[in-house]
Amino acid sequence: MAEYTIGLLSHHLTGPFNSAVLSGIQRAVAEQHGHTLAIQLAAHEVAVSHLAEELVDGWIVLVHADGIDQLAKQGKPIVTISTPTSDHNGTAILPDNLHGAMALVTHLLEHGHTQIAFVGYMVNQDFQQRYQGYCDVLLAHGITPDPALLGECGGYRPEHGRAAIEQVLATQKPFTAVVAASDDYAIGVIAGLGAAGLRVPQDIALVGFDDIDAAQYTNPPLTTVRQRFDMLGEYAARALLQQIAGGSREQSPIYVPTSLVIRESCGCFGAQITSSQSQLVDNWMQELIIDLVRSAMQPLAYDTAVPPDHMWPGITWIVECLAANLAGEKQAATDLSLAWQSLHQLTSDLHTLYQIGSILEAAAHQQLSLQGQQLMPAQVAAFLVQCRLGMFRAYFAQSSVEVSRYRRLLEAENQVMADVLGTDQVDLNTMNWLRPTDITWAMLGLWVASPDNNHAMLQVRSTYSRETPGLVSGGQIQTTAFPPINDLPITQHGFEHCLRILPIRTPTRDWGLFAYIDSAVVTGYDSSVLVTALIGMTLDQEQLLNAVRQSQATLQLAYEQARALADTVHELGCPRIPLLPGVLLIPLIGAINGRRAQQIIERVLEGVSQEKAAWVLLDITGVPLVDTHVAAAFIQIARAVSLLGARVIIVGVRPEIAQSIVSLGVDLNQIETRPTLAAAVQALIKR
């Protein structure tokens, strides 16, 4: 069987919705011995960079279809989830939003509600379809939807639902029920109504959509529409694999079934128990099996052509044990633990579990009644109690596993943070600090330009492997072949593992991509957010440190150049010329201030000492002005030189200089003067 690689593109890979969709994709792809590559990028980003273009056989685009036209130019089949697409751009997989919303509004109308509000984020395609279903049912009952009862959510979180219902309350338009476009919004609506002193359902009835896990734990439990996020992914993967294998493309869109789940927030109380089993004694077991599987699979339709034990392994054994107890053959339910565990692969809804237990009990009563027995034998009653306990033990065991996993993830993140914060810098060369996490393999690639500037390339900064600690790699790889899937341990660990790619982005730069394999089953949370944040922080830090080092080098060079220039200026400001043996000429040019005078004194004394000079000729021909400070400097030089056994001759005393010295009353009688350098040299020669 050929192996295929399916690429999933999504703005987010974590969270209950995204991870459940990814789980369904993986399940369907693994059954066909294929690989799943999940990329946290928009379609246009992948199209422009050509990321994994050589590796992926087809694309699934989740929710956001921006850039799908560019992606379609690759010529590969495309399937979208929760977003419509044009016929030439692929197949759309959508939840049955319209009929799900219609079922909600119809149920509220049956309760007598006619003033019904709606809250949702109307830029979202799913919510638009749900609002359409809301409007259609109201109009069909002669009720015109009131725009004032439409609360616009500005995002997807519960607080946005609360803000939307507060917006509706502010209009002071009366309403008795609310349709929330999602369960998250419904949770926010409960809080908003409570803050206004309104109770659910006593004052305001409320229904949601999606049937997330939290819906059964709200106060009151939430009536909602159940959709299977994982089935969205599974439908999408199967449709895409069919096209890749050369099959025809199914008519778009493909709707995934939804079903109404009635709890208490709408005003109903108690789980509704329904059973379709036949009264025929000869066929009751098979009918009961189908009824139980159908209940567990809601909202998906049960295909009777598929063996029940394929959908729910062990269901036949459960019914056979019930039949044995009804016949007086004692059969304990303690042997059914695997059957109850497999049930939780189909549903984790407490109301559904309660309903399954009630269907079993109703079937027992029915069969006993057909046998003429009005009272239930003790062993049958004990068996049914054991069944309920087995169901809920399996439920809480699964919940404990999830809680343990999340606790372990948090502990791993704490360990990573401790390891990272305990060092001056995160090691990106080996990334061995990833060992506490579930990541078994990872590769960090940084963006570079390709030689032909045609396709972007990645510089492999490092590769991490739990099996080979300290592994370091380098080199460049084209984005079309990133990550090198054929060389990865994903091919060794089985098809159930997913390869994921996350961008490394910070406020300063788009650095590159982080590809990794997580050994754990896909859940709503992993450590990737922390890991990518640490990598981005480290790359920013490296860039900053490099900039600082470069600045320091530039400053050091500038300092050395300035120092050399200062030495040159110092040298030129007071040059020393050995004119004759024992004679040192110091030509001075320009104005002389106090600082320069001190410099001249230091240079003269240094020259006399080095040259063993007996005479120092201070040539002031180029000095424009001699004031008291300059004259005092000459006297100080003469005295200092005399201490070294030398004498000073001032050369170049012009008439205006002489007049200035006389007018200042400076006594230079102790210092010999000559009008020119030639005169001074001649006098020295005569001596």
Backbone hydrogen bonds, N-H to C=O, Kabsch-Sander energy under -0.5 kcal/mol:
donor,donor_aa,acceptor,acceptor_aa,energy
6,I,4,Y,-0.5
6,I,35,H,-3.0
7,G,58,G,-2.6
8,L,6,I,-0.5
8,L,37,L,-2.7
9,L,60,I,-2.9
10,S,8,L,-0.5
10,S,39,I,-2.0
15,G,524,G,-2.0
19,S,15,G,-2.5
20,A,16,P,-1.7
21,V,17,F,-2.3
22,L,18,N,-2.4
23,S,19,S,-2.2
24,G,20,A,-2.1
25,I,21,V,-2.2
26,Q,22,L,-2.8
27,R,23,S,-2.3
28,A,24,G,-2.0
29,V,25,I,-2.7
30,A,26,Q,-3.1
31,E,27,R,-1.5
32,Q,28,A,-0.7
32,Q,29,V,-0.8
33,H,30,A,-1.9
34,G,29,V,-2.2
35,H,4,Y,-3.3
37,L,6,I,-3.2
38,A,36,T,-0.5
38,A,499,L,-2.5
39,I,8,L,-3.4
39,I,37,L,-0.5
40,Q,501,I,-2.8
41,L,39,I,-1.6
43,A,66,D,-0.5
44,H,66,D,-1.1
46,V,42,A,-1.8
47,A,43,A,-2.4
48,V,44,H,-2.3
49,S,45,E,-2.1
50,H,46,V,-1.5
51,L,46,V,-0.9
52,A,479,T,-3.1
53,E,50,H,-1.8
54,E,480,T,-2.3
55,L,52,A,-1.0
55,L,480,T,-0.6
56,V,52,A,-2.2
57,D,5,T,-2.8
58,G,5,T,-0.8
59,W,77,P,-2.4
60,I,7,G,-3.1
61,V,79,V,-2.4
62,L,9,L,-2.9
62,L,60,I,-0.5
63,V,61,V,-0.6
63,V,81,I,-3.0
64,H,62,L,-2.9
65,A,63,V,-0.6
68,I,65,A,-2.0
71,L,67,G,-2.0
72,A,68,I,-2.2
73,K,69,D,-0.6
73,K,70,Q,-0.9
74,Q,71,L,-1.8
75,G,72,A,-1.9
79,V,59,W,-2.4
80,T,91,T,-2.9
81,I,61,V,-2.5
82,S,93,I,-2.9
89,N,86,S,-1.5
90,G,87,D,-1.0
91,T,78,I,-1.8
93,I,80,T,-3.2
94,L,92,A,-0.6
94,L,254,I,-2.8
96,D,256,V,-2.1
97,N,95,P,-2.9
100,G,96,D,-1.9
101,A,97,N,-2.6
102,M,98,L,-2.2
103,A,99,H,-2.1
104,L,100,G,-1.6
105,V,101,A,-2.4
106,T,102,M,-2.4
107,H,103,A,-2.0
108,L,104,L,-2.0
109,L,105,V,-2.5
110,E,106,T,-2.0
111,H,107,H,-0.9
112,G,109,L,-1.7
113,H,108,L,-2.1
116,I,114,T,-0.9
117,A,177,A,-3.0
118,F,149,L,-2.7
119,V,179,V,-2.1
120,G,151,G,-2.2
122,M,120,G,-0.9
124,N,121,Y,-2.1
128,Q,124,N,-2.1
129,Q,125,Q,-2.0
130,R,126,D,-2.1
131,Y,127,F,-2.4
132,Q,128,Q,-2.0
133,G,129,Q,-2.1
134,Y,130,R,-2.0
135,C,131,Y,-2.5
136,D,132,Q,-2.8
137,V,133,G,-2.0
138,L,134,Y,-1.8
139,L,135,C,-2.9
140,A,136,D,-2.2
141,H,137,V,-1.0
141,H,138,L,-0.8
142,G,139,L,-1.9
143,I,138,L,-3.0
144,T,142,G,-0.5
149,L,146,D,-2.0
150,L,147,P,-1.5
151,G,118,F,-3.2
151,G,149,L,-0.7
152,E,150,L,-0.6
153,C,120,G,-2.3
153,C,151,G,-0.5
160,H,157,R,-1.4
161,G,157,R,-1.2
162,R,158,P,-2.2
163,A,159,E,-2.2
164,A,160,H,-1.8
165,I,161,G,-2.1
166,E,162,R,-2.1
167,Q,163,A,-1.7
168,V,164,A,-1.8
169,L,165,I,-2.8
170,A,166,E,-1.8
171,T,167,Q,-0.6
171,T,168,V,-1.2
172,Q,169,L,-1.5
173,K,168,V,-0.6
176,T,115,Q,-2.7
177,A,115,Q,-1.2
178,V,205,A,-2.0
179,V,117,A,-2.8
180,A,178,V,-0.6
180,A,207,V,-2.8
181,A,119,V,-2.6
183,D,209,F,-1.7
186,A,182,S,-1.9
187,I,183,D,-2.3
188,G,184,D,-1.6
189,V,185,Y,-2.4
190,I,186,A,-2.3
191,A,187,I,-1.5
192,G,188,G,-2.4
193,L,189,V,-3.1
194,G,190,I,-2.2
195,A,191,A,-2.1
196,A,192,G,-1.0
197,G,194,G,-1.6
198,L,193,L,-2.9
203,D,199,R,-2.0
204,I,199,R,-2.3
205,A,176,T,-2.5
206,L,265,S,-2.1
207,V,178,V,-2.0
208,G,223,T,-2.4
210,D,225,V,-2.8
215,A,212,I,-1.8
216,Q,213,D,-1.2
217,Y,214,A,-1.5
218,T,214,A,-0.7
222,L,215,A,-3.0
223,T,206,L,-0.6
224,T,261,V,-2.2
226,R,224,T,-0.5
226,R,259,S,-3.4
227,Q,210,D,-1.4
227,Q,225,V,-0.5
229,F,227,Q,-0.9
232,L,228,R,-1.4
233,G,229,F,-1.5
234,E,230,D,-2.4
235,Y,231,M,-3.1
236,A,232,L,-2.1
237,A,233,G,-2.6
238,R,234,E,-2.4
239,A,235,Y,-2.4
240,L,236,A,-2.3
241,L,237,A,-3.0
242,Q,238,R,-2.0
243,Q,239,A,-1.4
244,I,240,L,-2.6
245,A,241,L,-2.2
246,G,243,Q,-1.4
247,G,242,Q,-2.8
254,I,92,A,-3.1
255,Y,253,P,-0.5
256,V,94,L,-2.8
259,S,226,R,-1.6
261,V,224,T,-3.3
262,I,260,L,-0.6
263,R,261,V,-0.6
264,E,221,P,-1.0
265,S,221,P,-1.8
267,G,264,E,-1.5
273,I,271,A,-0.6
274,T,272,Q,-0.6
283,N,280,L,-0.7
284,W,280,L,-0.7
284,W,281,V,-0.7
287,E,283,N,-2.1
288,L,284,W,-2.5
289,I,285,M,-2.4
290,I,286,Q,-2.2
291,D,287,E,-2.3
292,L,288,L,-2.6
293,V,289,I,-2.4
294,R,290,I,-2.7
295,S,291,D,-2.1
296,A,292,L,-2.2
297,M,293,V,-1.9
298,Q,294,R,-0.7
298,Q,295,S,-0.7
300,L,297,M,-2.3
303,D,301,A,-0.5
304,T,302,Y,-0.8
306,V,303,D,-2.1
310,H,307,P,-1.7
311,M,307,P,-0.9
311,M,308,P,-0.7
312,W,308,P,-3.0
315,I,312,W,-2.2
318,I,314,G,-1.8
319,V,315,I,-2.0
320,E,316,T,-2.4
321,C,317,W,-2.0
322,L,318,I,-2.0
323,A,319,V,-2.6
324,A,320,E,-2.2
325,N,321,C,-2.1
326,L,322,L,-2.4
327,A,323,A,-1.6
328,G,325,N,-1.4
329,E,324,A,-2.9
330,K,328,G,-0.8
335,D,332,A,-0.7
336,L,333,A,-1.8
337,S,334,T,-0.7
340,W,336,L,-2.1
341,Q,337,S,-2.2
342,S,338,L,-2.2
343,L,339,A,-1.2
344,H,340,W,-1.1
345,Q,342,S,-1.3
346,L,343,L,-1.9
347,T,343,L,-1.8
353,L,349,D,-2.2
354,Y,350,L,-2.6
355,Q,351,H,-2.5
356,I,352,T,-2.5
357,G,353,L,-2.2
358,S,354,Y,-2.2
359,I,355,Q,-2.5
360,L,356,I,-2.1
361,E,357,G,-2.0
362,A,358,S,-2.8
363,A,359,I,-2.5
364,A,360,L,-2.0
365,H,361,E,-2.5
366,Q,362,A,-2.4
367,Q,363,A,-2.4
368,L,364,A,-2.4
369,S,365,H,-2.5
370,L,366,Q,-2.2
371,Q,367,Q,-1.2
372,G,369,S,-1.5
373,Q,368,L,-3.3
374,Q,372,G,-0.5
381,A,377,P,-2.3
382,A,378,A,-2.7
383,F,379,Q,-2.0
384,L,380,V,-2.3
385,V,381,A,-2.2
386,Q,382,A,-2.4
387,C,383,F,-2.1
388,R,384,L,-2.3
389,L,385,V,-2.6
390,G,386,Q,-2.6
391,M,387,C,-2.6
392,F,388,R,-2.4
393,R,389,L,-2.7
394,A,390,G,-2.3
395,Y,391,M,-2.0
396,F,392,F,-2.7
397,A,393,R,-2.4
398,Q,394,A,-2.3
399,S,395,Y,-2.3
400,S,396,F,-2.4
401,V,397,A,-2.0
402,E,398,Q,-2.1
403,V,399,S,-2.8
404,S,400,S,-2.8
405,R,401,V,-2.3
406,Y,402,E,-2.6
407,R,403,V,-2.6
408,R,404,S,-2.6
409,L,405,R,-2.5
410,L,406,Y,-2.4
411,E,407,R,-2.5
412,A,408,R,-2.6
413,E,409,L,-2.5
414,N,410,L,-2.5
415,Q,411,E,-2.3
416,V,412,A,-2.6
417,M,413,E,-2.8
418,A,414,N,-2.5
419,D,415,Q,-2.7
420,V,416,V,-2.7
421,L,417,M,-3.1
422,G,418,A,-1.2
423,T,420,V,-1.6
428,L,426,V,-0.9
431,M,427,D,-0.7
434,L,431,M,-1.8
435,R,432,N,-1.6
437,T,434,L,-1.9
440,T,517,I,-2.5
441,W,517,I,-1.1
442,A,464,Y,-2.2
443,M,515,A,-2.8
444,L,462,S,-2.6
445,G,443,M,-0.6
445,G,513,L,-2.7
446,L,459,Q,-2.8
447,W,511,W,-2.4
448,V,457,M,-2.8
450,S,455,H,-0.7
453,N,450,S,-1.5
457,M,448,V,-2.3
458,L,477,I,-2.7
459,Q,446,L,-3.5
460,V,458,L,-0.7
460,V,475,G,-3.0
461,R,444,L,-2.4
461,R,459,Q,-0.9
462,S,444,L,-1.2
464,Y,442,A,-3.0
466,R,440,T,-2.4
471,L,468,T,-1.2
477,I,458,L,-2.4
479,T,456,A,-1.6
481,A,478,Q,-1.6
482,F,479,T,-1.4
485,I,483,P,-2.2
487,D,484,P,-1.6
488,L,485,I,-1.1
491,T,488,L,-1.5
492,Q,489,P,-1.1
493,H,489,P,-2.2
494,G,490,I,-0.6
497,H,494,G,-0.7
499,L,36,T,-2.1
500,R,498,C,-0.5
500,R,516,Y,-2.7
501,I,38,A,-2.7
502,L,514,F,-2.5
504,I,512,G,-2.6
505,R,503,P,-0.8
506,T,509,R,-2.5
509,R,506,T,-0.5
511,W,504,I,-2.2
511,W,509,R,-0.8
512,G,504,I,-1.1
513,L,445,G,-2.8
514,F,502,L,-2.9
515,A,443,M,-2.7
515,A,513,L,-0.5
516,Y,500,R,-2.5
517,I,441,W,-2.4
518,D,498,C,-0.8
519,S,438,D,-2.7
519,S,517,I,-0.5
529,V,526,D,-0.5
531,V,527,S,-2.5
532,T,528,S,-2.9
533,A,529,V,-1.8
534,L,530,L,-2.4
535,I,531,V,-2.4
536,G,532,T,-2.7
537,M,533,A,-2.5
538,T,534,L,-2.3
539,L,535,I,-2.6
540,D,536,G,-2.4
541,Q,537,M,-2.3
542,E,538,T,-2.9
543,Q,539,L,-2.4
544,L,540,D,-2.5
545,L,541,Q,-3.0
546,N,542,E,-2.8
547,A,543,Q,-2.3
548,V,544,L,-2.6
549,R,545,L,-3.1
550,Q,546,N,-2.8
551,S,547,A,-2.4
552,Q,548,V,-2.9
553,A,549,R,-2.7
554,T,550,Q,-2.5
555,L,551,S,-3.0
556,Q,552,Q,-2.9
557,L,553,A,-2.6
558,A,554,T,-2.6
559,Y,555,L,-2.8
560,E,556,Q,-2.7
561,Q,557,L,-2.6
562,A,558,A,-2.7
563,R,559,Y,-2.8
564,A,560,E,-2.6
565,L,561,Q,-2.6
566,A,562,A,-2.8
567,D,563,R,-2.6
568,T,564,A,-2.3
569,V,565,L,-3.1
570,H,566,A,-3.1
571,E,567,D,-2.6
572,L,568,T,-3.3
573,G,569,V,-2.6
574,C,570,H,-0.7
574,C,571,E,-0.7
577,I,575,P,-0.5
577,I,585,L,-2.9
579,L,577,I,-1.2
579,L,583,V,-1.2
580,L,583,V,-1.1
583,V,580,L,-3.0
584,L,615,W,-2.6
585,L,577,I,-3.5
586,I,617,L,-3.2
588,L,619,D,-3.0
590,G,622,G,-2.2
593,N,591,A,-0.5
597,A,593,N,-2.6
598,Q,594,G,-1.8
599,Q,595,R,-1.7
600,I,596,R,-2.6
601,I,597,A,-2.2
602,E,598,Q,-2.2
603,R,599,Q,-2.5
604,V,600,I,-2.8
605,L,601,I,-2.4
606,E,602,E,-2.2
607,G,603,R,-2.4
608,V,604,V,-2.7
609,S,605,L,-2.0
610,Q,606,E,-2.2
611,E,607,G,-3.0
612,K,608,V,-1.1
613,A,608,V,-1.1
614,A,582,G,-2.6
615,W,582,G,-2.3
616,V,647,R,-2.4
617,L,584,L,-3.0
618,L,616,V,-0.8
618,L,649,I,-2.4
619,D,586,I,-1.8
619,D,617,L,-0.9
620,I,618,L,-0.9
620,I,651,V,-3.0
622,G,588,L,-0.9
623,V,620,I,-1.8
627,D,625,L,-0.6
631,A,627,D,-2.9
632,A,628,T,-2.6
633,A,629,H,-1.8
634,F,630,V,-2.2
635,I,631,A,-2.2
636,Q,632,A,-2.5
637,I,633,A,-2.6
638,A,634,F,-2.5
639,R,635,I,-2.3
640,A,636,Q,-2.3
641,V,637,I,-3.0
642,S,638,A,-2.0
643,L,639,R,-1.3
644,L,640,A,-0.6
644,L,641,V,-1.2
645,G,642,S,-1.5
646,A,641,V,-2.1
647,R,614,A,-2.4
649,I,616,V,-2.8
650,I,672,E,-2.8
651,V,618,L,-3.0
651,V,649,I,-0.6
652,G,674,R,-1.7
653,V,674,R,-1.1
654,R,652,G,-0.9
658,A,654,R,-2.9
659,Q,655,P,-2.7
660,S,656,E,-1.8
661,I,657,I,-2.5
662,V,658,A,-2.4
663,S,659,Q,-2.6
664,L,660,S,-1.6
665,G,661,I,-0.6
665,G,662,V,-1.0
666,V,661,I,-2.1
668,L,666,V,-0.8
671,I,668,L,-1.8
672,E,648,V,-1.0
674,R,650,I,-2.5
680,A,676,T,-1.7
681,V,677,L,-2.4
682,Q,678,A,-2.6
683,A,679,A,-2.2
684,L,680,A,-1.9
685,I,681,V,-2.4
686,K,682,Q,-2.3
687,R,683,A,-1.4
